[in-house]
Amino acid sequence: MTDYRVRAGDIEEDQVTSLMESYSAQLPSSFYLGAAGASIILSLIAKLQGKNHNALFFGQWAAPFLLLGIYNKMVKLHGSDAIYNEKD
């Protein structure tokens, strides 16, 4: 049976990904948590004002902000590319 798993260092990330990670890593993880909280609060305010479409729009941003925060934390803890971490 053939093993198709990708191991650390097998495939390198491109320069666009590295550039994006270098900028996003400058933001603290609490920024993403705050952005998610703000979108929930904006959603609640819009819902209370009867603006249901705006409430849905703002509320749907909470999950992407939290996912970006997790990605940001992983890049900070593990680096962007395992092949470069092994050479250091």
N, C-alpha and C positions, 0 to 999 in steps of 0.2 A: 504494500500500500504506500502511495506517495504522500509525503508530508508537505503540505502547502503553507504551513505557518510562517509568518514573518518574524524574524528574531531581531533583537536590538542590534543596530548597525548594518543590517542587510540592505536597507533602502534609505538614502539620504533625503532630507527635506530640501525643497528648492529655496532660492534666495527671497522670494516673495513671502513665503511663510516665515522665514527667519526675520525679515524686516518687520512684519506685522507683530510677531512675538516680542521683538525688542521694544516696540512702542507700547504694547499692551502690558508688558511686565513692569513698566514704569508706574502704572496706576496701582494703588493699594487694593487689596482684595475687598476692603470695606467699601470701596467705590461701587463695585458691582452689587453688593448687598444693599447699599443705600439707593441705588438706581432701581432695583427691584421693589424696594419698599415705597419709593416715590411713585412708581407706576401703579402700585396697588392703591395708594392714597388718592392719586388722580382718578383712578377708575371709580373708587367709592364716591368721590365728590361729584363726578359726572353722573353716576347712577342716581344719587340723591337729587340732582338737578333735573332728572328725567331725560338725560341725553344718553340713551341706551347704546347707540352705535359708538359714541366716543368712549363710553365706559368699557365696552368690549375691546376697542382699539388699545386703550391704555392698559387694560388688564392683561392682555396677551403678551405684553412686553416683559412681564415679571420672569417668566420661565427662561427666555433667551438671556436676560441679564444674569440670572443665577448660573446658567450653563457657561456663559463667558467667564464668570468668576471662577468656576471650577477649572476650566481650561487654563485660565491665568495662573491659578495656584499650582496646577500640574507642571506648567512650564517653569515656574519658579523653583519647584522642588526637584524636578527631574531633568531640567534642561530641555532644549528644543530638539536636539538630535543626539542620540546615544553614541554615535560613532565619534563625535567630537569630544564627548565626555570621557571616553575611554583613552583618548590620546593625551589628555591633560594630566 
